[in-house]
Amino acid sequence: MANAFFQRVMSAVLSPLRQVCHRRALARGAKRLCGRRSTKDHKYAEFASDGDAGLTKILGELLCDDVLAQRVLSKLSPTQGQSLVALAQQAIRSCIDYATLGLGWDHPQARTAYWNAEGQSFASPASRRRRSKSRKAIIALINAMVSARKESDREALLATAFCAEIGFEVRKPTDVSFKAVAAALQADLLLPLRALREGLGDMTRTYSGMSIPRADLQSAVDAVTTSVLTGSFSEWRYNNPVGQEQLRGLSEKQIEIWREASISEHRGGLIVHEDAPGELGLFWATKIGGPSHGFDFGGQCLLPLLCNARHKVLLLSDPAHWPHPCGRAHLRLLWIADTEPSKPILWLEALNVDFAAEKAGLSTDGWQEVALRHLLDKADRMGVAASVDPRLGKGLEWIVSVREGVNQEQAERKVSGKVKEVRHRLVLRPSNGVVEASDYLSHKHDWVQMEEEITQPIHRVMYEPC
């Protein structure tokens, strides 16, 4: 009965703009992006299963030159080889020229579409020209890597080539870490970083048309890019001055638990996780369930997630049936106004479903329940309250009652709590991403938020550990 309740509620609490995005996708008659698949269908799985032969085949097809592919891969370490093939995959096969096309509704809405290069963004003349240019650049890169005598020289060449593809000028090779570039390539970050850098001009207006200061956007994008290329992205998110201010009032232990990439496993193989160490999955998180906060549509709306220490996502993965996270809900650490001392609260927004997974018929049975269980566990461990949509109140009460019953039955002394309806005003300390974006904190969807503000009273259901 509980699962049926969560299924009914789940579609009712979706982001209003996400529903608009979904209707537009259906109206355009977007074809099914892919059928049901397992994690073995991920394009990088070939690297592990086929070894050097698999890499050579992929690279040879991309370059239209099997001999050159075999020649360069014979000289590279496994990490270098995988990074080179990933660079070719993302720069040639999955090529979108954002400098010409800009950001907008016409870009793909699911990660699998980028992997498969499906959609008009890839077929446009500008992207085809960019693809040809990138192929020539990578062939030149390969010739230089073949001639290089040192491992460090090969790695510097590859790192510099990645920076060129995303439009980032490298002043000196030591400014970029090859290990960080390899991690970025493994996380498919070429297109997200390229879109944010080349599409900046399309990010200077909010969804409602209000102006956003371009210089501040540029600074935020530069900071994000630099932190990725130096391997310090996750550390930077929490330790920059604005991020530290957002978490001021938490104890060191609470901050440690908040920063943790917490993970919980549930029946049926479902996994709820706050991305993974390094947090590079945040760049793709908002492609789950709609483009409204995606890197190539409304890119300014992605910046709060990338830049703010108070902002994370719950990701839901079904490894047996889908090759990447297929559920996503924004999770924020906010502060309740008019309390002394300031009282923190975990603020959970709607659980969205990957469009491609939804079209492929992936079952969402139990998703909302496991997301709430993960939220309560996090709240208990931090010793803070948690807030959800009022329509999830009965489900939240049911989970709390079941948890308490289990605790009593097992004679364990665990944290219990109470659930109640509230109308709280929330303190939004300044955003490090220039704007804030939420359909639940404000009717504006996205707005400039560089100064502290307090929301209107918001009707929610709150769980508070006793």
C-alpha positions in Angstrom: 0.0 0.0 0.0 2.9 2.3 0.8 4.4 1.8 -2.6 1.1 2.7 -4.3 0.9 5.9 -2.3 4.4 7.0 -3.3 3.7 6.2 -7.0 0.6 8.4 -6.9 2.4 11.2 -5.2 5.6 11.1 -7.2 4.1 12.6 -10.4 2.2 15.2 -8.5 5.2 16.9 -7.0 7.3 17.2 -10.1 8.8 20.6 -11.0 6.3 22.6 -12.9 8.9 23.6 -15.5 10.0 20.0 -15.8 6.4 19.1 -16.8 6.5 21.8 -19.4 9.8 20.4 -20.7 8.4 16.9 -20.9 5.3 18.2 -22.8 7.6 20.0 -25.3 9.6 16.8 -25.8 6.5 14.8 -26.5 5.1 17.5 -28.8 8.3 17.3 -30.9 7.8 13.6 -31.3 11.2 12.8 -29.9 12.0 9.2 -30.7 12.8 6.6 -28.1 16.4 7.3 -27.2 17.3 3.8 -26.3 15.7 0.6 -25.0 16.2 -1.0 -21.6 19.9 -1.7 -21.2 22.4 -2.7 -18.5 25.5 -1.0 -17.3 27.5 -3.2 -19.7 26.1 -1.1 -22.5 28.0 2.0 -21.3 30.5 3.0 -24.0 33.5 2.7 -21.6 32.7 -0.9 -20.7 34.5 -1.9 -23.9 37.7 -0.6 -22.4 37.5 -3.2 -19.6 36.2 -6.1 -21.6 38.2 -5.8 -24.8 41.4 -4.2 -23.5 43.8 -2.8 -26.1 41.8 -4.3 -29.0 38.7 -2.6 -27.9 40.4 0.8 -27.6 42.1 0.4 -31.0 38.8 -0.4 -32.7 37.0 2.6 -31.2 39.8 5.0 -31.9 40.4 3.7 -35.4 36.8 4.2 -36.3 36.8 7.7 -35.0 39.9 8.7 -36.8 39.2 6.6 -39.9 42.7 5.2 -39.5 43.2 1.9 -37.7 47.0 1.9 -38.2 47.4 5.3 -36.5 45.2 4.2 -33.6 47.2 1.1 -33.0 50.5 3.0 -33.3 49.6 5.5 -30.6 47.9 3.2 -28.2 50.9 0.9 -28.2 52.9 3.7 -26.7 50.4 4.8 -24.0 49.7 3.6 -20.5 46.1 2.3 -19.9 45.0 5.6 -18.3 46.5 7.6 -21.2 44.9 5.3 -23.7 41.5 5.4 -22.1 41.7 9.2 -21.8 42.7 9.6 -25.5 39.8 7.5 -26.6 37.4 9.3 -24.4 38.6 12.6 -25.7 38.0 11.4 -29.3 34.6 10.0 -28.4 33.4 13.3 -26.9 35.1 15.7 -29.3 34.4 13.8 -32.5 31.4 11.5 -32.2 29.4 13.5 -29.6 30.3 16.9 -31.0 28.1 20.0 -30.5 29.3 23.4 -31.5 27.9 25.6 -28.8 29.9 28.6 -30.0 27.6 28.7 -33.1 24.4 27.0 -31.9 24.3 28.6 -28.4 22.2 27.1 -25.6 18.5 26.3 -26.0 15.6 23.8 -26.0 16.8 21.9 -29.1 19.7 20.1 -27.4 19.2 16.6 -26.1 17.4 15.9 -22.9 19.0 12.6 -21.8 22.6 11.5 -21.4 22.1 8.5 -23.6 21.3 10.8 -26.5 24.7 12.5 -26.1 26.4 9.1 -26.0 24.6 8.0 -29.2 24.9 11.5 -30.9 21.2 11.5 -31.5 19.4 14.8 -32.3 19.6 17.8 -34.5 22.4 19.4 -32.5 24.9 16.7 -33.7 23.6 16.9 -37.3 23.8 20.6 -37.8 26.4 22.0 -40.3 28.2 23.9 -37.5 28.7 20.7 -35.4 29.8 18.7 -38.5 32.4 21.4 -39.2 33.5 21.4 -35.6 33.7 17.6 -35.6 36.0 17.7 -38.7 38.2 20.3 -37.0 38.4 18.3 -33.8 39.4 15.1 -35.8 42.3 17.0 -37.4 43.4 18.4 -34.0 43.3 14.9 -32.4 45.3 13.4 -35.3 47.9 16.2 -34.8 47.8 15.4 -31.0 48.4 11.7 -31.7 51.4 12.4 -33.9 52.9 14.6 -31.2 52.2 12.0 -28.5 53.9 9.3 -30.7 57.0 11.5 -31.0 57.1 12.5 -27.3 59.7 10.6 -25.3 58.4 11.2 -21.8 55.2 10.1 -20.1 54.8 13.6 -18.7 55.0 15.2 -22.1 52.3 12.9 -23.5 50.1 13.6 -20.5 50.6 17.4 -20.9 49.8 17.2 -24.6 46.5 15.4 -23.9 45.6 17.7 -21.1 46.2 20.8 -23.3 44.1 19.2 -26.1 41.2 18.8 -23.7 41.5 22.4 -22.6 41.4 23.5 -26.3 38.2 21.5 -26.9 36.4 23.2 -24.0 37.7 26.7 -24.9 40.0 27.1 -21.9 43.4 28.8 -22.4 46.3 27.1 -20.7 49.0 29.6 -19.7 51.4 26.8 -18.7 51.1 23.0 -18.6 51.6 22.9 -14.8 48.3 24.8 -14.4 46.4 21.6 -15.4 46.5 18.1 -13.8 46.5 15.2 -16.2 44.9 13.1 -13.5 42.1 15.7 -13.2 41.6 15.8 -17.0 41.4 12.0 -17.1 38.7 12.1 -14.4 36.8 14.8 -16.3 36.9 12.7 -19.5 35.8 9.6 -17.6 32.8 11.7 -16.3 31.9 12.9 -19.8 32.6 16.6 -19.0 33.8 17.8 -22.4 30.4 19.0 -23.5 29.2 20.4 -20.2 32.3 22.5 -19.8 32.3 23.6 -23.4 28.6 24.6 -23.1 29.1 26.7 -20.0 32.1 28.4 -21.5 30.8 29.0 -25.1 27.2 29.6 -24.1 27.8 32.3 -21.5 26.0 34.9 -23.6 22.8 32.9 -23.4 23.1 32.8 -19.6 22.8 36.5 -19.0 19.0 36.4 -18.6 16.9 34.5 -16.1 14.0 32.3 -17.3 11.7 35.3 -16.7 14.0 37.7 -18.6 15.8 39.5 -15.8 19.4 40.6 -16.4 22.3 38.6 -14.8 25.7 40.3 -14.5 27.9 38.7 -17.1 31.2 39.4 -15.4 30.1 37.5 -12.3 28.9 34.6 -14.4 32.2 34.5 -16.2 34.0 34.4 -12.8 31.8 31.6 -11.6 32.4 29.5 -14.8 36.1 30.2 -14.7 36.3 29.1 -11.1 34.3 25.9 -11.9 36.5 25.1 -14.9 39.8 25.7 -13.0 38.7 23.6 -10.1 37.9 20.7 -12.4 41.2 21.0 -14.3 43.2 21.0 -11.1 41.3 18.2 -9.5 39.9 20.3 -6.6 36.3 20.7 -7.7 34.6 19.1 -4.7 37.1 20.7 -2.2 36.6 24.1 -3.8 32.8 23.8 -3.5 32.9 23.6 0.3 36.0 25.6 1.2 35.6 28.8 -0.8 34.6 31.7 1.5 31.0 31.9 0.2 30.6 28.2 0.7 32.0 28.3 4.2 29.5 31.1 5.0 26.6 29.0 3.7 27.5 26.2 6.2 28.3 28.5 9.1 26.6 27.3 12.2 27.2 23.6 11.6 29.7 21.7 13.7 32.8 20.2 12.1 31.1 16.7 12.4 27.9 18.0 10.8 29.9 19.5 7.9 31.8 16.3 7.5 28.6 14.3 7.2 27.0 16.9 4.9 30.0 16.8 2.5 30.1 13.0 2.5 29.0 11.3 -0.7 26.5 9.2 1.3 25.1 6.1 -0.3 22.3 3.7 0.7 21.3 0.4 -0.9 17.7 -0.8 -1.0 15.7 -3.8 -2.1 15.6 -4.6 -5.7 19.1 -3.2 -6.2 18.1 0.4 -6.0 20.9 2.7 -4.9 20.4 6.3 -3.5 23.6 8.3 -3.5 24.8 11.9 -3.3 26.8 11.4 -6.4 30.3 10.1 -5.6 33.7 11.3 -4.3 34.8 14.2 -6.5 31.2 15.1 -7.3 31.8 15.4 -11.1 28.4 13.8 -11.6 26.8 17.1 -10.7 27.4 18.4 -14.2 25.0 15.7 -15.6 22.6 15.5 -12.7 20.1 18.0 -14.0 19.9 16.3 -17.4 17.9 13.7 -15.4 14.2 14.7 -15.9 14.4 17.7 -18.1 16.7 20.4 -19.6 15.5 23.3 -17.5 18.7 23.3 -15.3 20.9 21.6 -17.9 24.3 22.8 -18.9 23.2 23.6 -22.5 19.8 25.0 -21.6 19.5 27.6 -18.8 23.1 27.0 -17.9 22.9 29.7 -15.3 20.5 27.5 -13.4 23.1 24.8 -13.1 25.7 27.1 -11.5 24.1 27.1 -8.0 24.4 23.3 -7.9 28.0 23.4 -9.1 29.2 26.3 -7.0 27.2 26.2 -3.7 28.3 24.3 -0.6 24.7 24.2 0.5 23.5 22.4 -2.7 23.7 18.7 -3.5 21.5 16.2 -5.3 20.1 12.8 -4.4 20.8 10.5 -7.3 18.9 7.2 -7.7 20.6 4.4 -9.7 19.3 1.1 -10.9 22.6 -0.6 -12.1 20.9 -3.7 -13.4 18.7 -1.8 -15.8 20.2 1.6 -16.6 23.7 2.7 -17.4 23.8 5.9 -15.3 21.7 7.5 -12.6 18.1 7.7 -13.6 16.5 9.6 -10.7 17.4 13.0 -9.3 16.2 15.3 -6.5 17.8 18.6 -5.4 18.9 18.6 -1.8 19.9 21.7 0.0 21.2 22.7 3.5 19.2 25.8 4.4 18.5 27.8 7.6 15.1 28.5 9.2 14.6 32.2 9.7 13.6 33.7 13.1 15.5 31.1 15.2 18.3 31.7 17.6 20.7 30.1 17.1 20.0 29.6 13.4 18.5 26.2 12.8 19.6 24.1 9.8 17.2 22.0 7.8 17.7 19.5 4.9 15.4 20.7 2.1 14.4 18.0 -0.5 12.8 18.9 -3.8 10.9 16.7 -6.3 12.2 13.4 -7.5 12.6 13.6 -11.3 13.0 10.6 -13.7 15.3 10.4 -16.7 13.2 11.0 -19.8 14.9 8.2 -21.7 14.6 5.7 -18.9 10.9 6.7 -18.5 10.3 6.1 -22.2 12.0 2.8 -22.1 9.6 1.7 -19.4 12.0 1.5 -16.4 9.9 0.9 -13.3 10.0 3.7 -10.7 8.3 1.5 -8.1 9.7 2.3 -4.6 11.8 5.3 -5.7 10.1 7.9 -3.6 10.2 5.8 -0.5 13.9 5.0 -0.8 14.7 8.7 -1.4 12.9 9.6 1.8 14.6 6.9 3.8 17.9 8.2 2.6 17.0 11.7 3.6 15.9 10.7 7.1 19.1 8.7 7.7 21.1 11.8 6.7 19.0 14.0 8.9 19.5 11.6 11.9 23.2 11.4 11.4 23.6 15.2 11.2 21.1 15.8 14.0 19.1 18.3 11.9 15.5 18.5 10.6 14.4 17.6 7.1 11.7 19.2 4.9 9.6 17.7 2.1 6.6 18.6 0.0 3.3 18.4 2.1 1.9 15.7 -0.3 4.7 13.4 1.0 3.6 13.9 4.6 1.6 10.6 5.1 4.4 8.6 3.4 7.0 10.3 5.7 4.9 9.5 8.8 4.6 5.8 7.7 8.3 5.5 7.2 9.0 7.0 10.6 6.5 4.7 12.3 8.0 1.6 10.6 11.5 2.6 11.6 10.5 3.1 15.2 8.7 -0.3 15.2 11.9 -2.0 13.9 14.0 -0.2 16.5 11.7 -1.5 19.3 11.6 -5.0 18.0 15.3 -5.2 17.7 15.7 -3.5 21.1 18.1 -1.0 19.5 18.4 2.5 20.7 18.3 4.6 17.5 17.2 8.1 16.7 13.5 8.5 16.4 11.6 11.6 15.4 8.3 13.4 14.8 6.6 14.7 11.7 4.6 17.8 11.5 3.3 20.4 9.0 5.1 23.8 9.2 5.2 27.2 7.5 8.7 28.3 7.6 10.6 31.3 6.2 14.1 30.3 5.1 17.3 32.2 5.1 19.2 32.1 1.7 22.7 33.2 2.3 24.4 34.6 -0.8 24.9 32.2 -3.7 28.4 31.4 -5.0 26.8 30.7 -8.4 25.5 34.3 -8.9 21.9 33.0 -9.1 19.7 30.6 -7.2 17.3 28.3 -9.0 14.3 26.5 -7.5 10.6 26.1 -8.3 10.0 25.5 -4.6 11.8 28.3 -2.9 10.4 31.0 -5.2 8.0 31.4 -8.0 10.7 33.1 -10.1 12.4 29.8 -10.9 15.9 31.5 -11.1 17.0 34.9 -9.9 20.1 36.8 -9.0 20.9 36.0 -5.4 24.2 37.6 -4.4 22.9 39.0 -1.2 21.2 37.3 1.8 17.4 37.1 1.5 14.5 35.5 3.4 11.8 33.6 1.6 8.1 33.9 2.0 6.5 31.4 4.5 6.5 28.0 2.7 4.1 25.2 3.5 6.1 22.0 4.1 6.2 18.8 6.2 9.1 18.6 8.6 10.8 15.6 10.2 12.7 16.5 13.3 14.9 13.9 15.2 14.0 13.7 18.8 
